[in-house]
Amino acid sequence: MSDNITNSTDTEDKKNEKKTARIEAKRRRLAQNQAENTGGSGRRRRSGGALPFRVKFRIGLVLLSLIFAVGSIVSISDYLSKRPDYRVTDEGFTHAEKFADAVPLTGIDISEHQSTDIKWKKVKSSGIDFVFIRAGYRGADTGSLHIDSSFETNLKAARKAGLMVGVYFYSQALDAKEGKEEADFVLELLKSKDITLPVVIDYEIYPGGRLEEKINAGEMYAASFYHDAVLGFCREVEAAGYESAVYANGDMLTNYMQADLLDDSATIWMAKYGSSADLDADYWFWQCTDSALAGGIDEKVDMDFWYVEPGKVYPTRAATKGVKDEKRISIGECRVSPQEISAKLRNFRASPKFGVTYDGRGLRNGKDFVATFIRNTEKGTGYIMIRGIGKYKDWMMVPFTIE
């Protein structure tokens, strides 16, 4: 009986020893794992091993969700900033028969008299393709020169919105010398700034102003006096590499400036309010009203039409320093490819990919030509306006399909 008790005790002791050994081994493994993870510093060390696939997959889903959310927010914000309140058209206006083959592009001209809180993306989306911005003016009384207080802001924002941009200067020039002085004033403001439309001299008779006084005194009795003043401005602008134009109302163009002679030397922008207008001379722009509405602008604005025939080549007047005009190549001799240009409309914009080549050599946008997309805010036919610069010259408008 005592032997059985002894044997039973030995068996129980052996079980306890094995259990103790297993517990001790487990403790050693835990201690070793802890040491490896902390590097002996007491702080948990990041594992150098690869993450499990399941963890990677979850992280990927989270990142994709974040990217999608941010992209959606940006896309919605961009959409809302461009969505037009309404569309501006030429409805209610009759264009002169001479422009039967032209596309009447729609634009506006503005100054500091409009609000500075212009939503330029909406201006573009509402159907406006170009804008003339006042750079400054000559005082009608003292003749001093002034900068338009909204010039810099309007110019930068309009260009960023994708509009074709030109500038104008309200003149009271009495002769060619003053016309040149006004041009130099604008050119100084335009240093390092790119524009795609002409620099314009806005020539008007201000009631009681210095120009009217000289006319009433009988000192400006022939068209040549007016031509000297405006052409002094235009030639200075063209010599600096910019296109130029002359703005005046129909009465002044007809009765003071003899527009049928002026149009041989200058691009004309005529102001004549009403549902229709014409002039016994060539003109390129027509200002039809001073009480139009455009998306993105609270106040009423001047509205303009610009007549351009697709595929027709229009000569430039701007010079290029170091290159004789007869050596320059017309953009009309270049090829725009592909022949069938198309683009999808997204957030009220369509921007097709295209190339311009001459004699097999690719031309560079910004170096050999400048291009702007117009009529590109709704489905149908849009256009690329291309103007040659540097070794190249002239204007041409090329159509593309908007899907």
Backbone hydrogen bonds, N-H to C=O, Kabsch-Sander energy under -0.5 kcal/mol:
donor,donor_aa,acceptor,acceptor_aa,energy
5,I,1,M,-1.5
6,T,2,S,-2.1
7,N,3,D,-2.7
8,S,4,N,-2.1
9,T,5,I,-2.0
10,D,6,T,-2.5
11,T,7,N,-2.1
12,E,8,S,-1.9
13,D,9,T,-2.1
14,K,10,D,-2.2
15,K,11,T,-1.8
16,N,12,E,-2.0
17,E,13,D,-2.3
18,K,14,K,-2.1
19,K,15,K,-2.1
20,T,16,N,-2.4
21,A,17,E,-2.3
22,R,18,K,-2.3
23,I,19,K,-2.2
24,E,20,T,-2.4
25,A,21,A,-2.4
26,K,22,R,-2.2
27,R,23,I,-2.1
28,R,24,E,-2.2
29,R,25,A,-2.0
30,L,26,K,-2.2
31,A,27,R,-2.5
32,Q,28,R,-2.5
33,N,29,R,-2.5
34,Q,30,L,-2.2
35,A,31,A,-2.2
36,E,32,Q,-2.2
37,N,33,N,-2.1
38,T,34,Q,-1.8
39,G,35,A,-1.5
40,G,35,A,-0.8
41,S,38,T,-1.7
43,R,38,T,-0.6
45,R,37,N,-4.7
56,K,52,P,-2.3
57,F,53,F,-2.7
58,R,54,R,-1.8
59,I,55,V,-2.6
60,G,56,K,-2.6
61,L,57,F,-2.1
62,V,58,R,-2.1
63,L,59,I,-2.5
64,L,60,G,-2.7
65,S,61,L,-2.2
66,L,62,V,-2.2
67,I,63,L,-2.6
68,F,64,L,-2.7
69,A,65,S,-2.3
70,V,66,L,-2.7
71,G,67,I,-2.8
72,S,68,F,-2.4
73,I,69,A,-2.2
74,V,70,V,-2.5
75,S,71,G,-2.7
76,I,72,S,-2.7
77,S,73,I,-2.4
78,D,74,V,-2.6
79,Y,75,S,-2.4
80,L,76,I,-2.7
81,S,77,S,-2.1
82,K,78,D,-1.1
82,K,79,Y,-0.5
83,R,79,Y,-1.7
88,V,126,S,-4.1
93,F,90,D,-2.1
94,T,275,S,-3.5
95,H,93,F,-0.5
99,F,96,A,-2.2
100,A,97,E,-1.8
102,A,99,F,-1.5
103,V,308,V,-3.1
105,L,103,V,-1.4
105,L,306,W,-2.7
107,G,304,D,-2.6
108,I,130,F,-1.6
109,D,302,D,-1.2
110,I,132,F,-2.1
114,Q,111,S,-1.7
118,I,116,T,-1.4
119,K,296,G,-2.5
120,W,118,I,-1.2
122,K,119,K,-0.6
123,V,119,K,-1.6
124,K,120,W,-2.1
125,S,121,K,-2.3
126,S,122,K,-1.8
127,G,124,K,-1.6
128,I,123,V,-1.4
129,D,106,T,-3.0
130,F,106,T,-1.0
131,V,164,M,-2.3
132,F,108,I,-2.1
133,I,131,V,-0.5
133,I,166,G,-2.5
134,R,110,I,-2.3
135,A,168,Y,-3.1
136,G,168,Y,-0.9
137,Y,146,H,-2.0
138,R,170,Y,-2.3
139,G,144,S,-3.2
143,G,139,G,-0.8
146,H,137,Y,-2.5
148,D,135,A,-2.2
151,F,148,D,-1.7
154,N,150,S,-2.7
155,L,151,F,-2.7
156,K,152,E,-2.2
157,A,153,T,-2.1
158,A,154,N,-2.5
159,R,155,L,-1.9
160,K,156,K,-1.9
161,A,157,A,-1.6
162,G,159,R,-1.4
163,L,158,A,-1.8
164,M,129,D,-2.4
166,G,131,V,-2.4
167,V,198,P,-1.4
168,Y,133,I,-1.8
169,F,200,V,-2.2
170,Y,136,G,-2.1
171,S,169,F,-0.7
171,S,202,D,-2.9
179,G,175,D,-2.1
180,K,176,A,-2.5
181,E,177,K,-2.0
182,E,178,E,-2.2
183,A,179,G,-1.9
184,D,180,K,-2.5
185,F,181,E,-1.8
186,V,182,E,-2.0
187,L,183,A,-2.8
188,E,184,D,-1.8
189,L,185,F,-1.2
190,L,186,V,-1.6
191,K,188,E,-0.8
193,K,190,L,-2.6
196,T,165,V,-1.4
197,L,165,V,-2.5
199,V,243,E,-2.7
200,V,167,V,-2.9
200,V,198,P,-0.6
201,I,245,A,-2.2
202,D,169,F,-3.0
202,D,200,V,-0.7
203,Y,201,I,-0.9
203,Y,247,Y,-2.7
204,E,171,S,-0.8
204,E,202,D,-0.7
206,Y,204,E,-0.9
209,G,206,Y,-2.8
210,R,140,A,-2.9
213,E,209,G,-2.3
214,K,210,R,-1.8
215,I,211,L,-1.9
216,N,212,E,-3.0
217,A,213,E,-1.5
218,G,215,I,-1.8
219,E,214,K,-2.2
225,F,222,A,-1.4
226,Y,222,A,-0.8
227,H,223,A,-2.7
228,D,224,S,-2.3
229,A,225,F,-1.5
230,V,226,Y,-2.4
231,L,227,H,-2.8
232,G,228,D,-1.7
233,F,229,A,-1.1
234,C,230,V,-2.4
235,R,231,L,-2.7
236,E,232,G,-1.1
237,V,233,F,-2.0
238,E,234,C,-2.6
239,A,235,R,-2.1
240,A,236,E,-1.0
241,G,238,E,-1.6
242,Y,237,V,-1.9
245,A,199,V,-1.4
246,V,267,T,-2.8
247,Y,201,I,-2.7
248,A,269,W,-1.7
250,G,271,A,-2.2
253,L,249,N,-2.6
254,T,250,G,-1.9
255,N,251,D,-3.1
256,Y,252,M,-1.8
257,M,252,M,-2.4
259,A,253,L,-2.1
261,L,258,Q,-2.2
262,L,258,Q,-1.7
263,D,259,A,-2.6
264,D,261,L,-1.2
265,S,262,L,-2.0
266,A,262,L,-1.5
269,W,246,V,-2.9
270,M,268,I,-0.5
270,M,285,F,-2.5
271,A,248,A,-2.0
272,K,270,M,-0.6
272,K,287,Q,-2.4
274,G,288,C,-1.9
277,A,94,T,-0.6
281,A,279,L,-2.4
284,W,268,I,-2.5
285,F,268,I,-1.5
286,W,305,F,-2.4
287,Q,270,M,-3.2
288,C,286,W,-0.7
288,C,303,M,-1.8
289,T,303,M,-1.0
292,A,301,V,-2.6
297,I,294,A,-1.7
301,V,292,A,-2.7
302,D,109,D,-1.0
303,M,289,T,-2.3
304,D,107,G,-2.8
305,F,286,W,-2.5
306,W,105,L,-2.2
307,Y,284,W,-2.0
308,V,103,V,-1.6
308,V,306,W,-0.6
311,G,397,M,-2.6
312,K,309,E,-1.6
314,Y,312,K,-0.6
314,Y,395,W,-2.0
319,A,238,E,-2.5
320,T,323,V,-0.5
323,V,320,T,-1.9
327,K,324,K,-1.6
328,R,324,K,-0.7
328,R,325,D,-1.1
329,I,391,K,-2.7
331,I,393,K,-2.7
333,E,330,S,-1.8
334,C,331,I,-1.2
335,R,357,T,-2.9
337,S,335,R,-0.6
337,S,355,G,-3.0
341,I,339,Q,-1.0
343,A,401,T,-2.1
346,R,349,R,-3.0
349,R,346,R,-0.6
350,A,376,N,-0.9
355,G,337,S,-3.0
357,T,335,R,-2.5
358,Y,361,R,-2.5
361,R,358,Y,-2.0
363,L,356,V,-3.5
366,G,369,F,-4.4
367,K,364,R,-1.6
368,D,364,R,-3.3
369,F,364,R,-1.3
370,V,387,R,-2.2
372,T,385,M,-1.8
374,I,372,T,-0.5
374,I,383,Y,-2.8
380,G,402,I,-1.6
382,G,380,G,-0.5
382,G,400,F,-2.8
383,Y,374,I,-2.7
384,I,398,V,-2.9
385,M,372,T,-3.0
385,M,383,Y,-0.6
386,I,384,I,-0.7
386,I,396,M,-2.9
387,R,370,V,-2.4
388,G,394,D,-2.8
389,I,368,D,-2.4
392,Y,389,I,-2.0
393,K,329,I,-2.1
395,W,314,Y,-2.9
396,M,386,I,-1.9
398,V,384,I,-2.6
398,V,396,M,-0.5
400,F,382,G,-2.4
401,T,341,I,-2.7
402,I,380,G,-3.1
403,E,343,A,-2.8
403,E,401,T,-0.6
